[in-house]
Every structure is written in C-alpha cells, then in structure tokens.
Amino acid sequence: MIALKSFIKIKEAVKLYGIGKDVFYRAIHSGELKAYKPNGRDFLLKVIEIEQWIESKPA
C-alpha cells in the first residue's frame, strides 16, 4: 500500500485497515506497535510500522 501520510491517528487506522481500535490499543500496550504522542494527547502510528505489524500476523 502506498501511504500519503507517514503518521495516522488510530481512528484513521481503524477505517483504513478495518481493524478494531481495541486491537490497536492492545498492540500498543503489549509493545507490538509503537505509538507516538507528539502533542501529548493523540496517539499517532507510523503507517509503515502498521503495515509491517499486519504482515507479521498469521493469516
């Protein structure tokens, strides 16, 4: 997938990838995904890291 943005909010990731937000939060809290909080408020995820995480999951 070609990403237009490097970082996206969890809300955008849910829509883009069709994965529940609870799954993203669980992956963040378990250390599977790294979340960034540049404004100290919203979690941002790197698109490339999301795609690598998805590809690493068994089908």
Biopython code that builds the backbone (N, CA, C, O; Angstrom):
import numpy as np
from Bio.PDB.StructureBuilder import StructureBuilder

atoms = [
    (1, "MET", "N", (0.845, -1.188, 0.000)),
    (1, "MET", "CA", (0.000, 0.000, 0.000)),
    (1, "MET", "C", (0.884, 1.243, 0.000)),
    (1, "MET", "O", (1.879, 1.302, 0.722)),
    (2, "ILE", "N", (0.534, 2.195, -0.777)),
    (2, "ILE", "CA", (1.272, 3.455, -0.823)),
    (2, "ILE", "C", (0.588, 4.438, 0.114)),
    (2, "ILE", "O", (-0.594, 4.746, -0.039)),
    (3, "ALA", "N", (1.340, 4.918, 1.072)),
    (3, "ALA", "CA", (0.772, 5.826, 2.066)),
    (3, "ALA", "C", (1.018, 7.270, 1.664)),
    (3, "ALA", "O", (2.104, 7.627, 1.209)),
    (4, "LEU", "N", (0.003, 8.085, 1.837)),
    (4, "LEU", "CA", (0.149, 9.509, 1.555)),
    (4, "LEU", "C", (0.678, 10.250, 2.773)),
    (4, "LEU", "O", (1.305, 11.301, 2.643)),
    (5, "LYS", "N", (0.424, 9.699, 3.961)),
    (5, "LYS", "CA", (0.894, 10.315, 5.194)),
    (5, "LYS", "C", (1.792, 9.314, 5.915)),
    (5, "LYS", "O", (1.570, 8.106, 5.835)),
    (6, "SER", "N", (2.795, 9.810, 6.612)),
    (6, "SER", "CA", (3.690, 8.932, 7.359)),
    (6, "SER", "C", (3.066, 8.471, 8.665)),
    (6, "SER", "O", (3.277, 7.337, 9.094)),
    (7, "PHE", "N", (2.295, 9.352, 9.298)),
    (7, "PHE", "CA", (1.665, 9.053, 10.581)),
    (7, "PHE", "C", (0.155, 9.215, 10.449)),
    (7, "PHE", "O", (-0.328, 10.099, 9.742)),
    (8, "ILE", "N", (-0.582, 8.346, 11.143)),
    (8, "ILE", "CA", (-2.034, 8.479, 11.179)),
    (8, "ILE", "C", (-2.527, 8.232, 12.606)),
    (8, "ILE", "O", (-1.866, 7.568, 13.405)),
    (9, "LYS", "N", (-3.694, 8.779, 12.900)),
    (9, "LYS", "CA", (-4.326, 8.543, 14.197)),
    (9, "LYS", "C", (-4.932, 7.143, 14.197)),
    (9, "LYS", "O", (-5.184, 6.562, 13.141)),
    (10, "ILE", "N", (-5.159, 6.618, 15.378)),
    (10, "ILE", "CA", (-5.758, 5.290, 15.498)),
    (10, "ILE", "C", (-7.118, 5.256, 14.803)),
    (10, "ILE", "O", (-7.457, 4.274, 14.142)),
    (11, "LYS", "N", (-7.884, 6.314, 14.950)),
    (11, "LYS", "CA", (-9.206, 6.401, 14.312)),
    (11, "LYS", "C", (-9.090, 6.211, 12.794)),
    (11, "LYS", "O", (-9.918, 5.532, 12.186)),
    (12, "GLU", "N", (-8.059, 6.814, 12.186)),
    (12, "GLU", "CA", (-7.839, 6.674, 10.744)),
    (12, "GLU", "C", (-7.389, 5.256, 10.403)),
    (12, "GLU", "O", (-7.795, 4.699, 9.384)),
    (13, "ALA", "N", (-6.553, 4.679, 11.258)),
    (13, "ALA", "CA", (-6.059, 3.320, 11.025)),
    (13, "ALA", "C", (-7.201, 2.310, 11.057)),
    (13, "ALA", "O", (-7.223, 1.362, 10.272)),
    (14, "VAL", "N", (-8.141, 2.518, 11.963)),
    (14, "VAL", "CA", (-9.311, 1.637, 12.059)),
    (14, "VAL", "C", (-10.075, 1.641, 10.737)),
    (14, "VAL", "O", (-10.446, 0.584, 10.229)),
    (15, "LYS", "N", (-10.308, 2.821, 10.187)),
    (15, "LYS", "CA", (-11.039, 2.940, 8.912)),
    (15, "LYS", "C", (-10.232, 2.369, 7.748)),
    (15, "LYS", "O", (-10.774, 1.672, 6.890)),
    (16, "LEU", "N", (-8.949, 2.666, 7.725)),
    (16, "LEU", "CA", (-8.096, 2.268, 6.612)),
    (16, "LEU", "C", (-7.863, 0.761, 6.551)),
    (16, "LEU", "O", (-7.884, 0.167, 5.473)),
    (17, "TYR", "N", (-7.640, 0.143, 7.716)),
    (17, "TYR", "CA", (-7.269, -1.272, 7.739)),
    (17, "TYR", "C", (-8.388, -2.202, 8.191)),
    (17, "TYR", "O", (-8.249, -3.421, 8.095)),
    (18, "GLY", "N", (-9.500, -1.646, 8.682)),
    (18, "GLY", "CA", (-10.613, -2.478, 9.114)),
    (18, "GLY", "C", (-10.310, -3.315, 10.352)),
    (18, "GLY", "O", (-10.856, -4.404, 10.531)),
    (19, "ILE", "N", (-9.438, -2.793, 11.195)),
    (19, "ILE", "CA", (-9.062, -3.465, 12.443)),
    (19, "ILE", "C", (-9.630, -2.632, 13.587)),
    (19, "ILE", "O", (-9.560, -1.404, 13.558)),
    (20, "GLY", "N", (-10.187, -3.291, 14.584)),
    (20, "GLY", "CA", (-10.797, -2.584, 15.705)),
    (20, "GLY", "C", (-9.797, -1.772, 16.513)),
    (20, "GLY", "O", (-8.631, -2.147, 16.634)),
    (21, "LYS", "N", (-10.263, -0.655, 17.065)),
    (21, "LYS", "CA", (-9.352, 0.205, 17.823)),
    (21, "LYS", "C", (-8.826, -0.499, 19.062)),
    (21, "LYS", "O", (-7.710, -0.217, 19.500)),
    (22, "ASP", "N", (-9.610, -1.416, 19.642)),
    (22, "ASP", "CA", (-9.124, -2.157, 20.803)),
    (22, "ASP", "C", (-7.926, -3.031, 20.443)),
    (22, "ASP", "O", (-7.046, -3.250, 21.276)),
    (23, "VAL", "N", (-7.886, -3.530, 19.209)),
    (23, "VAL", "CA", (-6.754, -4.341, 18.748)),
    (23, "VAL", "C", (-5.504, -3.464, 18.653)),
    (23, "VAL", "O", (-4.414, -3.886, 19.040)),
    (24, "PHE", "N", (-5.663, -2.252, 18.140)),
    (24, "PHE", "CA", (-4.526, -1.331, 18.068)),
    (24, "PHE", "C", (-4.021, -0.971, 19.462)),
    (24, "PHE", "O", (-2.816, -0.987, 19.713)),
    (25, "TYR", "N", (-4.938, -0.648, 20.364)),
    (25, "TYR", "CA", (-4.523, -0.287, 21.729)),
    (25, "TYR", "C", (-3.827, -1.456, 22.424)),
    (25, "TYR", "O", (-2.844, -1.256, 23.139)),
    (26, "ARG", "N", (-4.327, -2.667, 22.221)),
    (26, "ARG", "CA", (-3.698, -3.852, 22.809)),
    (26, "ARG", "C", (-2.282, -4.033, 22.260)),
    (26, "ARG", "O", (-1.357, -4.346, 23.009)),
    (27, "ALA", "N", (-2.117, -3.833, 20.949)),
    (27, "ALA", "CA", (-0.796, -3.965, 20.329)),
    (27, "ALA", "C", (0.167, -2.896, 20.844)),
    (27, "ALA", "O", (1.356, -3.161, 21.020)),
    (28, "ILE", "N", (-0.340, -1.707, 21.081)),
    (28, "ILE", "CA", (0.494, -0.626, 21.620)),
    (28, "ILE", "C", (0.928, -0.966, 23.043)),
    (28, "ILE", "O", (2.109, -0.865, 23.375)),
    (29, "HIS", "N", (-0.013, -1.362, 23.871)),
    (29, "HIS", "CA", (0.293, -1.634, 25.276)),
    (29, "HIS", "C", (1.152, -2.878, 25.464)),
    (29, "HIS", "O", (1.866, -2.989, 26.461)),
    (30, "SER", "N", (1.092, -3.816, 24.518)),
    (30, "SER", "CA", (1.930, -5.016, 24.612)),
    (30, "SER", "C", (3.309, -4.796, 23.995)),
    (30, "SER", "O", (4.196, -5.639, 24.130)),
    (31, "GLY", "N", (3.489, -3.658, 23.315)),
    (31, "GLY", "CA", (4.782, -3.360, 22.699)),
    (31, "GLY", "C", (4.919, -3.840, 21.267)),
    (31, "GLY", "O", (5.984, -3.693, 20.667)),
    (32, "GLU", "N", (3.860, -4.414, 20.705)),
    (32, "GLU", "CA", (3.913, -4.870, 19.313)),
    (32, "GLU", "C", (3.947, -3.702, 18.338)),
    (32, "GLU", "O", (4.574, -3.787, 17.282)),
    (33, "LEU", "N", (3.281, -2.620, 18.688)),
    (33, "LEU", "CA", (3.249, -1.403, 17.872)),
    (33, "LEU", "C", (3.731, -0.239, 18.716)),
    (33, "LEU", "O", (3.412, -0.139, 19.901)),
    (34, "LYS", "N", (4.497, 0.631, 18.098)),
    (34, "LYS", "CA", (4.958, 1.829, 18.797)),
    (34, "LYS", "C", (4.016, 2.983, 18.468)),
    (34, "LYS", "O", (3.696, 3.228, 17.304)),
    (35, "ALA", "N", (3.585, 3.674, 19.493)),
    (35, "ALA", "CA", (2.719, 4.842, 19.314)),
    (35, "ALA", "C", (3.499, 6.092, 19.687)),
    (35, "ALA", "O", (4.339, 6.074, 20.587)),
    (36, "TYR", "N", (3.212, 7.153, 18.994)),
    (36, "TYR", "CA", (3.874, 8.437, 19.219)),
    (36, "TYR", "C", (2.820, 9.434, 19.690)),
    (36, "TYR", "O", (1.680, 9.410, 19.224)),
    (37, "LYS", "N", (3.202, 10.300, 20.605)),
    (37, "LYS", "CA", (2.276, 11.322, 21.120)),
    (37, "LYS", "C", (2.967, 12.683, 21.037)),
    (37, "LYS", "O", (3.347, 13.247, 22.063)),
    (38, "PRO", "N", (3.132, 13.209, 19.835)),
    (38, "PRO", "CA", (3.875, 14.466, 19.680)),
    (38, "PRO", "C", (3.218, 15.659, 20.362)),
    (38, "PRO", "O", (3.906, 16.589, 20.783)),
    (39, "ASN", "N", (1.906, 15.641, 20.474)),
    (39, "ASN", "CA", (1.219, 16.756, 21.127)),
    (39, "ASN", "C", (0.839, 16.404, 22.563)),
    (39, "ASN", "O", (0.161, 17.173, 23.245)),
    (40, "GLY", "N", (1.287, 15.224, 23.014)),
    (40, "GLY", "CA", (0.992, 14.792, 24.364)),
    (40, "GLY", "C", (-0.429, 14.304, 24.567)),
    (40, "GLY", "O", (-0.825, 14.002, 25.693)),
    (41, "ARG", "N", (-1.195, 14.223, 23.504)),
    (41, "ARG", "CA", (-2.609, 13.879, 23.606)),
    (41, "ARG", "C", (-2.999, 12.707, 22.717)),
    (41, "ARG", "O", (-3.401, 11.656, 23.215)),
    (42, "ASP", "N", (-2.885, 12.879, 21.426)),
    (42, "ASP", "CA", (-3.331, 11.860, 20.476)),
    (42, "ASP", "C", (-2.221, 10.858, 20.178)),
    (42, "ASP", "O", (-1.061, 11.228, 19.998)),
    (43, "PHE", "N", (-2.601, 9.577, 20.130)),
    (43, "PHE", "CA", (-1.669, 8.560, 19.676)),
    (43, "PHE", "C", (-1.565, 8.655, 18.161)),
    (43, "PHE", "O", (-2.579, 8.744, 17.469)),
    (44, "LEU", "N", (-0.346, 8.637, 17.650)),
    (44, "LEU", "CA", (-0.111, 8.550, 16.214)),
    (44, "LEU", "C", (0.683, 7.282, 15.952)),
    (44, "LEU", "O", (1.537, 6.891, 16.748)),
    (45, "LEU", "N", (0.390, 6.650, 14.831)),
    (45, "LEU", "CA", (1.084, 5.437, 14.433)),
    (45, "LEU", "C", (1.752, 5.668, 13.090)),
    (45, "LEU", "O", (1.208, 6.362, 12.231)),
    (46, "LYS", "N", (2.934, 5.086, 12.908)),
    (46, "LYS", "CA", (3.602, 5.160, 11.608)),
    (46, "LYS", "C", (2.936, 4.146, 10.685)),
    (46, "LYS", "O", (2.774, 2.978, 11.040)),
    (47, "VAL", "N", (2.559, 4.602, 9.512)),
    (47, "VAL", "CA", (1.882, 3.738, 8.544)),
    (47, "VAL", "C", (2.749, 2.528, 8.215)),
    (47, "VAL", "O", (2.245, 1.406, 8.170)),
    (48, "ILE", "N", (4.030, 2.735, 7.986)),
    (48, "ILE", "CA", (4.925, 1.627, 7.629)),
    (48, "ILE", "C", (4.992, 0.600, 8.751)),
    (48, "ILE", "O", (5.066, -0.600, 8.486)),
    (49, "GLU", "N", (4.966, 1.054, 10.000)),
    (49, "GLU", "CA", (5.006, 0.129, 11.137)),
    (49, "GLU", "C", (3.698, -0.651, 11.264)),
    (49, "GLU", "O", (3.710, -1.825, 11.634)),
    (50, "ILE", "N", (2.579, -0.007, 10.960)),
    (50, "ILE", "CA", (1.290, -0.716, 10.977)),
    (50, "ILE", "C", (1.313, -1.827, 9.935)),
    (50, "ILE", "O", (0.915, -2.958, 10.215)),
    (51, "GLU", "N", (1.775, -1.503, 8.743)),
    (51, "GLU", "CA", (1.786, -2.485, 7.662)),
    (51, "GLU", "C", (2.725, -3.641, 7.972)),
    (51, "GLU", "O", (2.407, -4.792, 7.677)),
    (52, "GLN", "N", (3.880, -3.347, 8.564)),
    (52, "GLN", "CA", (4.805, -4.415, 8.956)),
    (52, "GLN", "C", (4.186, -5.294, 10.038)),
    (52, "GLN", "O", (4.342, -6.514, 10.015)),
    (53, "TRP", "N", (3.489, -4.680, 10.977)),
    (53, "TRP", "CA", (2.829, -5.415, 12.058)),
    (53, "TRP", "C", (1.744, -6.329, 11.486)),
    (53, "TRP", "O", (1.633, -7.488, 11.888)),
    (54, "ILE", "N", (0.951, -5.815, 10.556)),
    (54, "ILE", "CA", (-0.106, -6.619, 9.933)),
    (54, "ILE", "C", (0.499, -7.795, 9.176)),
    (54, "ILE", "O", (0.005, -8.919, 9.272)),
    (55, "GLU", "N", (1.568, -7.540, 8.425)),
    (55, "GLU", "CA", (2.210, -8.601, 7.644)),
    (55, "GLU", "C", (2.824, -9.674, 8.537)),
    (55, "GLU", "O", (2.941, -10.827, 8.122)),
    (56, "SER", "N", (3.217, -9.312, 9.752)),
    (56, "SER", "CA", (3.844, -10.275, 10.663)),
    (56, "SER", "C", (2.825, -11.191, 11.337)),
    (56, "SER", "O", (3.192, -12.205, 11.929)),
    (57, "LYS", "N", (1.545, -10.831, 11.245)),
    (57, "LYS", "CA", (0.483, -11.621, 11.870)),
    (57, "LYS", "C", (0.116, -12.799, 10.976)),
    (57, "LYS", "O", (0.069, -12.667, 9.753)),
    (58, "PRO", "N", (-0.146, -13.967, 11.600)),
    (58, "PRO", "CA", (-0.601, -15.102, 10.782)),
    (58, "PRO", "C", (-1.980, -14.816, 10.185)),
    (58, "PRO", "O", (-2.817, -14.157, 10.802)),
    (59, "ALA", "N", (-2.192, -15.316, 8.998)),
    (59, "ALA", "CA", (-3.463, -15.067, 8.292)),
    (59, "ALA", "C", (-4.617, -15.819, 8.883)),
    (59, "ALA", "O", (-5.742, -15.707, 8.396)),
]
sb = StructureBuilder()
sb.init_structure("model")
sb.init_model(0)
sb.init_chain("A")
sb.init_seg("    ")
for serial, (resi, resn, name, xyz) in enumerate(atoms, 1):
    if name == "N":
        sb.init_residue(resn, " ", resi, " ")
    sb.init_atom(name, np.array(xyz, "f"), 0.0, 1.0, " ", f" {name:<3s}", serial, name[0])
structure = sb.get_structure()
